[in-house]
Amino acid sequence: MGITRKTIAVTAATLWTSPEKARVIDEDAIKNPVKLENWIEGLTYSLSLELCNNNHIQSQVLYGEEVIVLDERGNWSYVLVPSQPSSKDERGYPGWIPTGQLSKQLPEPGNRMVLITDHDVPMTNEDGVMSIALSFQTQLPLLQERERDYVVWTPNGNQLISKSSARLQPEEIPFGTGEDLVKEAERFVGLLYLWGGMSSYGYDCSGFSHNMARAIGWTIPRDAHDQLKEGTVVDGEWEKGDLLFFAYEEGKGSVHHVGIYYGDGKMIHSPSTGRFIEITPLKGTIYEEELCGVRRYWGNKG
């Protein structure tokens, strides 16, 4: 098939390594509508760990985002995600998504975007009936601004979003500071880690840093090893919002983790399967031993 563009038609579509990697326990994550909370709550520690150790999941993509469809196999589509820079493909992050979670509907270019600023935000039709819940950082094109809500384009037709849970992006998006990045990150302390997670229903370590940077206007690579290759090298004093990278073999091996510098010798991060986003000191920990680099993205307009 030729290259086509489609949009994500569920709250968050999980990007699988191959169609065969989706298990029976994952059904709530591969249908339309998805039930992300049910899926995550139904995963035992060992089943969650399989997502990582057996390379089941690559990433996730939020509602309304465009993807490039390169191939189809049965009920699955092989896609690239342009919003997630990756060394795996210069056009965007690759992976498989159930075709039923994609829509052929595409937005008209040029509209300002409405940004979801809370978690699990209901989207409704004109009659007030909820159609879908949205993750933090979902972006949808504005069609009309009303007193209390925004009318937005979606793959499922025009919908309403309350102004209390969203904001209209300015035509020129401002870039935030390291302080701003930390403030966004603090909101998710206590959220359960999810391998491959890229929504406010669960983040992995680099998904967390990617999305917190995105929340203040910066687009950075999706994965930790790619994030380490870009940004500004920090050799001197760390500042809030700097990204801290960790590698095996006491910092000399392959990169396996990233956190956000919180200040006062602490970092905020999404640690690992079975654990929750936390603020933790570095001194005297394995993280201090494995630190392999520090990068600053905020302030780096290049």
C-alpha positions in Angstrom: 0.0 0.0 0.0 1.1 3.6 -0.5 1.8 6.0 2.4 -1.3 7.5 3.9 -2.1 9.7 6.9 -4.6 8.9 9.6 -5.5 10.2 13.0 -5.7 8.4 16.4 -9.4 7.8 17.3 -9.0 6.6 20.9 -7.9 8.3 24.1 -4.3 6.9 23.7 -3.3 4.2 21.2 -0.5 1.9 22.2 2.3 1.4 19.8 3.2 -2.3 19.7 6.4 -3.9 18.5 4.3 -6.4 16.4 0.7 -7.5 16.3 1.6 -10.8 17.9 2.8 -9.0 21.0 -0.7 -8.0 22.2 -1.9 -10.6 24.7 -5.3 -11.6 25.8 -4.9 -9.5 29.0 -4.2 -6.5 26.7 -7.7 -6.4 25.1 -8.8 -3.2 26.8 -5.8 -1.5 25.2 -6.3 -2.6 21.6 -10.1 -2.1 21.2 -12.1 1.0 20.3 -13.0 2.6 22.7 -10.0 1.7 24.8 -10.3 1.3 28.6 -6.8 2.3 29.7 -7.5 2.4 33.5 -9.1 -1.1 33.4 -6.1 -2.4 31.4 -3.5 -1.0 33.7 -5.3 -2.0 36.8 -5.6 -5.6 35.4 -1.9 -6.0 34.9 -0.1 -7.8 37.7 3.6 -6.9 38.3 4.8 -9.8 36.2 2.4 -9.0 33.3 3.5 -5.4 33.4 7.2 -6.4 33.5 6.6 -8.5 30.4 5.8 -5.3 28.4 9.4 -4.2 28.9 11.4 -7.4 29.2 9.7 -9.1 26.2 9.6 -5.9 24.1 5.9 -5.8 23.7 5.4 -2.0 23.6 7.2 0.9 21.9 5.2 4.0 22.8 1.7 5.5 22.8 0.0 8.2 20.8 -2.7 10.6 22.0 -6.2 11.2 20.5 -6.4 13.3 17.4 -2.7 13.0 16.5 -1.7 12.3 12.9 0.3 9.2 12.1 1.8 8.0 8.8 0.5 4.6 7.8 3.1 2.5 5.9 1.7 -1.0 5.9 -1.3 -3.1 7.0 -1.4 -6.7 8.2 -4.8 -8.1 9.0 -6.5 -5.7 11.5 -3.2 -3.9 12.3 -1.4 -0.9 10.7 2.3 -0.1 10.8 2.7 3.6 11.5 5.2 6.4 12.1 4.5 9.1 14.7 5.9 12.4 13.5 5.4 14.1 16.9 7.8 11.7 18.6 11.4 12.2 17.2 13.4 8.9 17.1 16.7 7.6 15.8 14.6 4.5 14.7 13.2 6.5 11.8 13.8 10.2 11.0 10.1 10.5 10.0 8.8 9.5 13.4 8.5 6.8 16.0 7.6 3.4 14.4 5.2 0.7 15.6 2.0 -1.2 15.1 -1.5 0.0 16.0 -4.9 -1.8 15.7 -6.4 -0.3 12.5 -9.7 0.1 14.4 -8.1 2.8 16.6 -7.3 4.9 13.5 -9.5 7.3 11.6 -9.3 8.4 8.0 -10.6 11.9 9.0 -7.9 14.6 8.9 -8.2 18.2 10.2 -8.0 21.2 8.0 -4.6 22.9 8.4 -4.1 26.3 10.0 -6.4 26.1 13.0 -5.1 27.1 16.5 -4.9 24.2 18.9 -6.8 23.6 22.1 -4.5 21.9 24.7 -5.9 19.6 27.4 -4.3 20.7 30.7 -5.8 18.1 33.1 -6.1 14.3 33.3 -9.1 12.3 32.2 -11.0 15.2 30.7 -14.5 14.5 29.4 -15.3 15.5 25.8 -19.0 15.9 25.0 -21.3 16.4 22.1 -23.8 19.3 21.9 -26.3 17.4 24.1 -23.8 17.1 26.9 -23.2 13.3 26.4 -19.6 12.3 27.0 -18.0 10.8 24.0 -14.4 10.1 25.2 -12.0 11.0 28.0 -8.8 12.8 27.1 -5.3 12.6 28.5 -3.2 15.6 29.6 -1.4 17.1 26.6 -4.0 16.0 24.0 -4.2 18.8 21.3 -7.2 19.4 19.0 -7.9 22.1 16.4 -10.2 24.9 17.5 -13.4 25.5 15.5 -15.2 27.9 17.8 -14.7 29.6 21.1 -17.7 30.0 23.4 -18.2 31.5 26.8 -17.6 28.2 28.8 -16.2 25.8 26.3 -14.3 25.2 23.0 -15.7 23.5 20.0 -13.0 21.4 18.5 -12.4 19.2 15.5 -12.0 15.5 16.3 -11.8 12.3 14.3 -15.3 11.6 15.5 -16.9 14.9 14.6 -17.2 18.3 16.3 -17.0 18.0 20.1 -17.0 20.3 23.2 -14.3 20.7 25.8 -14.8 22.8 29.0 -12.4 25.8 29.3 -11.8 24.7 32.9 -9.7 21.8 31.7 -8.1 23.2 28.6 -6.4 26.3 27.1 -6.2 27.8 23.7 -2.6 27.8 22.4 -1.4 31.2 21.2 -0.4 31.5 17.6 3.2 31.6 18.7 3.7 29.0 21.4 5.9 30.4 24.3 8.7 28.3 25.6 8.7 27.6 29.3 11.6 27.4 31.7 13.1 24.7 33.8 11.0 25.9 36.8 7.9 25.5 34.6 8.9 22.0 33.6 9.3 20.9 37.2 5.9 22.4 38.1 4.3 20.4 35.4 6.1 17.2 36.5 5.1 17.7 40.2 1.4 17.2 39.3 2.0 13.5 38.5 3.8 12.4 41.7 2.1 9.1 42.7 1.2 8.1 39.1 2.0 4.4 38.4 4.9 3.7 36.0 3.9 2.2 32.6 6.5 0.8 30.2 5.9 2.7 26.9 3.5 5.1 28.6 3.0 8.4 26.9 -0.3 9.6 28.6 -1.4 10.8 32.0 -2.7 7.3 32.6 0.9 6.1 32.9 4.4 7.3 31.8 7.7 5.5 31.5 10.9 7.4 32.3 11.5 9.0 28.9 7.8 9.3 28.2 7.6 11.4 31.3 10.5 13.7 30.4 9.2 14.0 26.8 5.7 15.0 27.8 6.8 17.4 30.5 9.0 19.1 28.0 6.2 19.2 25.5 4.0 20.8 28.2 6.2 23.8 28.2 6.6 24.1 24.4 9.7 21.9 23.7 9.7 18.9 21.4 12.4 16.5 22.4 13.2 12.9 21.3 11.0 10.1 22.6 13.6 7.7 24.0 16.2 8.4 26.7 19.3 7.4 24.6 18.1 9.9 21.9 17.4 12.6 24.5 21.0 12.3 25.7 22.3 12.9 22.2 20.6 16.3 21.8 20.0 19.4 24.0 22.8 21.4 25.6 25.5 19.6 27.5 25.5 20.7 31.1 29.0 20.5 32.6 28.6 23.0 35.4 25.9 23.6 38.0 22.6 21.8 37.3 19.4 23.8 37.2 15.8 22.8 37.7 14.4 21.1 34.7 17.7 19.7 33.4 17.5 16.0 32.3 19.7 13.5 34.1 20.7 10.3 32.3 21.8 7.0 33.8 23.7 4.1 32.3 24.6 0.6 33.3 28.2 -0.3 34.4 28.4 2.8 36.7 27.6 5.2 33.9 29.8 3.6 31.2 27.3 1.2 29.6 24.1 1.7 27.7 21.6 4.4 28.8 18.6 2.9 30.7 17.0 5.8 32.6 16.3 9.5 32.6 15.0 11.8 35.3 14.3 15.5 35.7 16.4 17.6 38.1 14.2 18.9 40.9 16.7 21.1 42.7 18.3 20.5 46.1 20.1 17.4 45.0 16.8 15.6 44.1 15.2 14.4 40.9 11.6 13.7 39.9 11.2 10.7 37.7 9.1 7.7 36.7 11.3 4.9 38.1 10.3 1.4 37.0 7.5 -1.2 36.7 5.6 -1.5 39.9 6.7 1.9 41.2 5.2 5.4 41.1 6.5 8.8 39.9 8.5 10.2 42.8 10.8 12.9 44.0 14.0 11.3 45.3 17.5 12.4 46.5 20.4 11.3 44.4 23.2 11.2 47.0 24.2 7.8 48.2 21.9 6.0 45.6 22.5 3.8 42.6 21.5 6.8 40.5 24.5 8.8 41.8 26.8 5.9 40.7 25.2 5.5 37.3 24.9 9.2 36.2 26.3 9.5 32.7 25.2 12.9 31.4 23.1 16.0 31.9 21.2 17.8 29.2 19.3 21.1 29.1 16.5 21.5 26.6 14.6 24.5 27.9 16.3 27.7 26.7 17.8 25.8 23.7 15.7 27.4 20.9 18.1 25.8 18.4 
